[in-house]
Amino acid sequence: MTDPAVPGRLPAGATVEGDGVIAGDGPVRVDAFIDFLCLFCREFELSSGPALAELVAGGEVSLVYHPLNFLDEASTTGYSTRAAAASGCAADGGRFVAYAHALFAGQPPEGGPGLSDTELAALGHQVGLAGAAFTACVSGAPYLDWAPYVTARATAAGVEATPAVLVAGAAVRPQARPIAAAVARAAGGRDPGTRSGRRRRQRASEPRGADEVMWPHPR
């Protein structure tokens, strides 16, 4: 199987492979595979985004977002790809994380056209991307071939659903607490909020409440 061709243009802050955008420069790498039309990705971002932002701000992690287009057929305009392309424009303006959060907060329902280019640009204005360059980038869509590339690489790596999270290369439940615990372990520390690893193992075996469960959106 041949590797997918790298797009001719990549967003600012892209990984060396070009398959994601990096936030932070901490020693532990966290990879988040998302689809901007995925309802469970929205729940993941709104519930875990602040905790991930704290890990980035604290210099603990390098957070890599991989925007996928698994749900292109769930809209009439290939919205997952279009939204990912707009997020690439936001990366060029240094506001990828804030814009990704805004995309999820304003997520359209499946089955329709999704947000228009005008609406995608307006979201950028809300997070500090008010210049003409961002609006022109959204309408010009130079990153339309980026999401297919990111998705091809993710699929080849075994990602089959969103949201999916890797911490130091190992799959982790896409929730703030398991991610923070995995980061602590990868950094050589003790799981946060526990008195011992034994207590963490005991808690992990206990039944989870309904509000703790987040099932990934299948491809």
C-alpha positions as CSV (number, residue, x, y, z in Angstrom):
1,M,0.0,0.0,0.0
2,T,1.5,3.4,-1.0
3,D,1.4,6.4,1.3
4,P,-1.1,9.1,0.3
5,A,0.5,12.1,-1.5
6,V,1.2,15.0,0.8
7,P,-0.9,18.1,-0.2
8,G,1.0,20.9,-1.9
9,R,0.1,23.3,0.9
10,L,-0.2,22.6,4.6
11,P,-1.5,24.7,7.4
12,A,0.8,26.6,9.7
13,G,1.8,24.5,12.7
14,A,1.4,21.2,10.9
15,T,3.2,18.0,12.0
16,V,6.2,16.9,10.1
17,E,4.0,14.4,8.3
18,G,1.4,17.1,7.6
19,D,-1.4,15.1,9.1
20,G,-2.4,17.4,12.0
21,V,-1.9,20.7,13.7
22,I,0.3,20.9,16.9
23,A,-0.6,23.0,19.9
24,G,2.0,23.3,22.6
25,D,5.5,21.8,22.9
26,G,5.3,19.6,26.0
27,P,7.2,16.3,26.2
28,V,4.1,14.0,26.0
29,R,2.3,13.8,22.7
30,V,-1.5,13.6,22.6
31,D,-3.2,12.9,19.3
32,A,-6.9,13.8,19.0
33,F,-8.7,12.5,15.9
34,I,-11.8,14.5,15.3
35,D,-14.5,15.2,12.7
36,F,-16.2,18.6,12.9
37,L,-19.6,17.0,12.1
38,C,-19.3,14.3,14.7
39,L,-21.7,14.8,17.6
40,F,-19.5,12.8,20.0
41,C,-16.5,14.8,19.0
42,R,-18.5,17.9,20.0
43,E,-19.1,16.4,23.4
44,F,-15.5,15.5,23.7
45,E,-14.3,19.0,22.8
46,L,-16.8,20.8,25.1
47,S,-16.2,18.5,28.0
48,S,-12.5,17.8,27.7
49,G,-11.2,20.8,25.7
50,P,-10.5,22.9,28.8
51,A,-8.5,20.2,30.5
52,L,-6.5,19.6,27.4
53,A,-5.9,23.4,27.1
54,E,-4.5,23.3,30.7
55,L,-2.1,20.5,29.9
56,V,-0.9,22.5,26.9
57,A,-0.6,25.7,28.9
58,G,1.2,23.9,31.6
59,G,3.9,22.6,29.2
60,E,2.9,19.0,29.8
61,V,1.8,17.9,26.3
62,S,2.1,18.6,22.6
63,L,-1.5,18.3,21.5
64,V,-2.0,17.3,17.8
65,Y,-5.5,17.7,16.3
66,H,-6.2,15.5,13.2
67,P,-9.4,16.8,11.4
68,L,-10.9,13.8,9.5
69,N,-13.7,13.6,7.0
70,F,-15.4,10.4,7.9
71,L,-18.8,12.1,7.9
72,D,-18.6,13.9,4.5
73,E,-21.5,11.9,3.3
74,A,-23.6,12.9,6.3
75,S,-24.0,16.4,4.8
76,T,-24.9,17.6,1.3
77,T,-21.8,19.7,0.8
78,G,-18.9,17.5,2.2
79,Y,-19.0,19.6,5.3
80,S,-16.4,17.7,7.3
81,T,-13.8,18.4,4.6
82,R,-14.9,22.0,4.2
83,A,-14.8,22.7,8.0
84,A,-11.3,21.0,8.2
85,A,-10.2,23.3,5.4
86,A,-11.4,26.3,7.2
87,S,-9.6,25.1,10.4
88,G,-6.4,25.1,8.3
89,C,-7.0,28.7,7.5
90,A,-7.4,29.4,11.2
91,A,-4.1,27.6,11.8
92,D,-2.5,30.1,9.4
93,G,-3.9,32.9,11.6
94,G,-2.6,31.2,14.8
95,R,-6.1,30.4,16.1
96,F,-6.6,26.8,15.3
97,V,-7.6,25.6,18.8
98,A,-10.0,28.4,19.4
99,Y,-11.5,28.0,16.0
100,A,-11.9,24.3,16.3
101,H,-13.7,24.9,19.6
102,A,-16.0,27.4,17.9
103,L,-16.7,24.9,15.1
104,F,-17.9,22.4,17.6
105,A,-19.9,24.9,19.7
106,G,-21.7,25.9,16.5
107,Q,-21.9,22.5,15.0
108,P,-24.7,22.0,12.4
109,P,-26.9,18.9,12.4
110,E,-26.1,16.0,10.1
111,G,-28.2,15.6,6.9
112,G,-28.0,19.2,5.8
113,P,-25.5,21.5,4.1
114,G,-23.6,22.4,7.2
115,L,-22.3,26.0,7.7
116,S,-21.8,28.1,4.6
117,D,-18.5,29.7,3.8
118,T,-19.9,33.0,5.1
119,E,-20.8,31.3,8.4
120,L,-17.4,29.6,8.7
121,A,-15.8,33.0,8.2
122,A,-18.0,34.6,10.8
123,L,-17.0,32.0,13.3
124,G,-13.4,33.0,12.7
125,H,-14.3,36.6,13.4
126,Q,-15.6,35.5,16.8
127,V,-12.2,34.1,17.8
128,G,-10.0,36.9,16.6
129,L,-9.7,36.1,12.9
130,A,-11.4,39.2,11.7
131,G,-9.0,40.1,8.9
132,A,-9.7,39.8,5.2
133,A,-7.0,37.1,4.8
134,F,-9.0,34.6,6.8
135,T,-12.2,35.2,4.9
136,A,-10.3,35.0,1.6
137,C,-8.8,31.7,2.7
138,V,-12.1,30.2,3.7
139,S,-13.7,31.2,0.3
140,G,-10.6,30.2,-1.7
141,A,-10.3,26.8,0.2
142,P,-6.6,26.0,-0.4
143,Y,-6.9,23.2,2.2
144,L,-9.7,21.1,0.6
145,D,-7.2,18.3,-0.1
146,W,-5.9,18.3,3.5
147,A,-8.7,16.4,5.3
148,P,-8.7,13.5,2.8
149,Y,-4.9,13.2,3.3
150,V,-5.2,13.4,7.1
151,T,-8.0,10.8,7.0
152,A,-6.1,8.4,4.7
153,R,-3.1,8.5,7.1
154,A,-5.4,8.0,10.2
155,T,-7.2,5.1,8.5
156,A,-3.9,3.5,7.6
157,A,-2.9,3.8,11.3
158,G,-6.0,2.0,12.4
159,V,-8.3,4.9,13.4
160,E,-11.8,3.8,12.6
161,A,-14.0,6.1,14.7
162,T,-14.1,9.6,16.1
163,P,-13.2,10.9,18.6
164,A,-10.1,8.8,19.1
165,V,-7.2,9.8,21.4
166,L,-3.7,8.5,21.7
167,V,-1.3,9.4,24.5
168,A,2.3,8.6,23.7
169,G,1.0,6.4,20.9
170,A,-1.4,4.3,23.1
171,A,-5.2,4.5,22.7
172,V,-7.0,6.2,25.6
173,R,-10.7,6.7,26.4
174,P,-11.6,10.2,25.0
175,Q,-12.3,11.8,28.3
176,A,-10.4,14.3,30.4
177,R,-9.6,12.1,33.4
178,P,-8.2,9.1,31.5
179,I,-6.2,11.4,29.3
180,A,-4.7,13.2,32.2
181,A,-3.9,9.9,33.9
182,A,-2.2,8.6,30.8
183,V,-0.2,11.8,30.4
184,A,1.0,11.5,34.0
185,R,2.1,7.9,33.4
186,A,3.8,8.7,30.2
187,A,5.7,11.5,32.0
188,G,6.8,9.0,34.7
189,G,4.5,10.4,37.4
190,R,1.6,9.2,39.4
191,D,-2.0,9.3,38.2
192,P,-3.4,12.7,39.2
193,G,-6.1,12.7,41.9
194,T,-5.1,9.3,43.4
195,R,-3.1,8.2,46.3
196,S,-1.6,5.2,44.5
197,G,-1.6,3.4,41.2
198,R,-3.5,0.6,43.1
199,R,-6.4,3.0,43.9
200,R,-6.5,4.1,40.2
201,R,-6.8,0.4,39.1
202,Q,-9.6,-0.1,41.6
203,R,-11.5,2.9,40.4
204,A,-11.0,1.9,36.8
205,S,-12.8,-1.4,37.5
206,E,-15.8,0.3,39.1
207,P,-19.0,0.9,37.0
208,R,-19.0,4.2,35.3
209,G,-21.9,6.7,35.5
210,A,-23.9,7.5,32.4
211,D,-22.4,11.0,32.3
212,E,-18.9,9.4,32.0
213,V,-19.6,7.4,28.9
214,M,-18.8,8.7,25.5
215,W,-19.1,6.3,22.6
216,P,-17.1,7.1,19.5
217,H,-18.9,8.0,16.3
218,P,-18.4,5.0,13.9
219,R,-17.0,5.7,10.5
